[in-house]
Amino acid sequence: MKVAFSSDNHLDLNKINVERIMNVQALYLLNASINLYVIAGDLFNDFEKTLTYVRDMQTLLADKVQIRFIAGNHDMAKGVTYEELESDIDPLYLHNKFIDLTPTVRLIGNNGWYDYDFVGDTYTDAQIQQFKQTFWYDRRIQQPVTDKERFNRNMAQIQAQLDAADRRQTVVVSHFVPRSDYIKRFPASNQRLDMANALLGSSKLGKILDNSYTVATVTGHLHLHPAPLKVGNNTYYNAAVGYHTVRVNEWDSDDFMTEWQRRLVILDF
């Protein structure tokens, strides 16, 4: 089975013509003989728009290509509750679910979260929360638990899914950063930049996966486009497209479709 992964398309922030790009992406997936297309979060700043897009693309592709998605932090900010995010809200929603790609390879999806692990004891939880509520996009997200509680719940879900895979090889897709070596620490003079690392993910996810039968991990969120990294039997991939706006340009290309193709992760099982 041929599986393609993409993340952080940010179609609204990048001012992309949604209907046009959906048709162009669908044609590309068909021509590339992709069997399953997985979106690892951050399509829109609105879960309802993300869900509509995924449903419409699945209708467009019919039974030729399966579509699945998880939610990134931008999708979570509007049009969905925490309880809905943790539910089976739609058959195309892959959070805390799995798909058997072959009899011996299982794909596991989980939105993921963060637990401030990347900054250690440098800042207190109160300092990080103040930064988050003042500057960070995620202040818009409503949740009935703390960030660390949310992270621990999702890690428990991933561990349970890995255990249930019963020694199958696993492929894990999650939105948030899984390794500390992807993170750049900043000196005290750039405290705001350094503190932002607390909200990117956790190295605990990588440790769980490195001690499992996972052979590939695909994430997004980090728009720095790190190269694939092999650790033991597991290879980490980042599928984020990122921003191309008046204020921020993270692309190597001049147009969305070229950048999307460049950042697409395609794995064959």
N, C-alpha and C positions, 0 to 999 in steps of 0.2 A: 504494500500500500504506500502511495506517495502522499506525504502530508506537508502542507505549507503553513507557516506561521508568520503572523505580522502583528505589530503592536504600535500604539501611540501614533495612529494616523491623524488624530486631531483634525478631523475634516472641517469642523466649524471654525476653529482658530486659524487654520490654514486657508480658509475661504475657498474650499474646493466645491465645484459643482457636483452635488451628491449623485444625481441621476446619471450624469455622464460618467463619473469615475466608477460607479457601480458596474455599468455595462463594460467599461474597459477592463476592470479587474476581472470580471467574470469571463470575458473572452480570453484573457491571459491564462487564467487557471485552467480553462478548457484546453487551450493549445499546449499547455505544459503537462497535460494528462494528470492533473492533481486530483486525488480522490477525496481528500479532506482538507478544508481550509479552516484554520483555528486563529481567531483574533484574541490576542492576549491583553485586551483592555485599552481604554482611552480612544474610543472612536469619536465621541461627542462629550460635551459638558452636560449631558442629560441622558439618563438611562433609557427613557422612553424613545428618544431618537436613535440610540444605539440599537435597541431591540427592534425597532421598525426597520432600520437598515439591514440588520442581519436576517430578519424574516423576508424582506423584499429580495435580498440576494439569494436566499434559499429558494424562493419561488422562481426567480429568474433562472437558476441553475437546475431546478427540478431534481431529478435523481442522478444527475451526472456528477455533481460534486456535493459532498456533505459540508455544511457550515456549522461551526460551533464557536462560542465566545465565552470569555470570562470578563468580569468588570474590573477596570482600573479605577484609580481614585477620582479621575475626572467624570467617568460615567456615574459614579456613586453620589455626586453632589446634588443631583436634581432628579425628580421623577421616580424615585424608588426609596423604600425604607430599609433600614438594617435588617428587619425581619424578612422582607422580601428577598434581599440579597442572599440571605442564608436559607432560602427555600428553593423548591423546584419550580421556579417562576415560569419557566418555558422549556420545552424539549431541547431547544438549541443552546440553552445556558449550561455551561460545562462545570460550574463551580461545585466542588465536592461530588463530582461524578467521574465516571471513567468510560472509555471506549476501548474494546479489544481490537487492536489494529491487525494482529495475527493471533494464532493460538498461543504464541509465546511472548507477545509484546503488548503491553497495556498502556494506554494514554490516560493520565490522571490530571484533572483540572482543579485549580484552587485559586481564588482571587489573591489570597495572601494579605499581609499587612506589615507593620513594623513595630519594634519594641525598644528603640533607642540604642540598640546594641552597638551600632557603628561609632558612637561617641563615648562608649564606656561610662566612666564616672566623671567625665570632664564637666558635665552640667547636671544640675538637679532636674528631676521630672517637672518641677514647677517652672523652671527657666525654659525648658523645652515647650511646655504647654503655653507659656506666655508668648513665645516666639511663634508657635503654630497659630494661635488665635489672633495674632497681630498681622502676620505676614504670609502664612502658608495657605495655599489653595484649599487644603483639606479642612479648614475651619468651617467650610460650608456643609460638611458632612455631619449628619446627626447620628449618634450612636448611643446605646444605653449602657455601654461598657467602656472601660479605659482602653487606650491603645494597646497596652501590654496584655490585657485580658482578651482583646480581639485577636491579637497575634497568637496568643496561646491556644485559643479555640481553633483557629485555622491550622496551626501546626499539628494539633491533635487530630484534626480531620485528615491531613496529609499522611500522618503516621498510620492512622487506621486504614487508609486506602492502600498504602504500601504493604501493610501486613496482610490485607485481604487479597493482594495480587498473588500471594502464595508462590513466591519465587519466580514469577514471570519477570522478564525484563520490563522495566517501566520507563516511560517518557513522561516528564512532569512539566506542565505549563502553568506559570503563575505570573502575576504582574510585577511584583516588587523584587528589588535587588537581593540576590542570595549570597553574595560573597564580599568580604571586606576589602579584598584586593582590587575591587572595582571603584573603591571610594577614595577620594582625595581629601586628606585632612588639611585644614587651613590654620595658620598661626592665629594667636589671640587678636591680632589687629584686624582679622577678618572673621570675627566670632559669628556673625550672622550666617556667613557662608558655611562655616564649619558646623554650626548647630543644625543646619538643614539636613546634614547627613543622617541625623537621628531619625528622620522621617522617610528614609528611602527604602528600608527593608531590614534584613537581619542576617548575619552570618550563620545563625542557628539553622536556617533553612538549608543552607549548603551542607552543614554537618549532618543533618538528618539524611539528605540525599546521598552523600558520599558513603554512608554506612548502610545503603540499601542496594537493590539490584537495578538502580536507575542508570540508564545508559545515555540519556540526553535530558537536559533541562533548558527550557526556553522561557525567557522572561523579557520584560520591557522596562518601562518607567525611566530608566537611565538613558538619556538622549546622547550619550557620549560615544556610542557605537563601539564598545570593546570587542576585540576579536574573539572568536571561539576559544575556550579554555578547557583543556582536558585535565581532569583530576581523577586518577584511577581509571575506572571504567566509564565514568560520567563525563560528558562534554557539555559545557555551559554555552548557550547561545543568547545573544541579545537581538531582538527583532524590532526595535523601536525605530520609527521613521523620524519623529520629532517635529520641531517647529520651523516654519519658513514664513516669518512675519516681518513687519516693518521694524520691529524692535529686536527680534531674535532670529538668526539664521543658522540652523544646525545641519543643513543639507550640504552634500557635496555636489548636488545636481541643481538644475534650474527649474525643473518641473516635478510635480508630485509623482507621476507615474514612474518616471525613471528612478526616483529616490525609493519609492515603494518596492520596485523590483530589486534594487540594489540591497535593500535591507531585509528582503524576504528570506526566511530560513526554510529550506526544503530538505526533508529527510525521507529516505526510502526504506521501507521495511518489508 
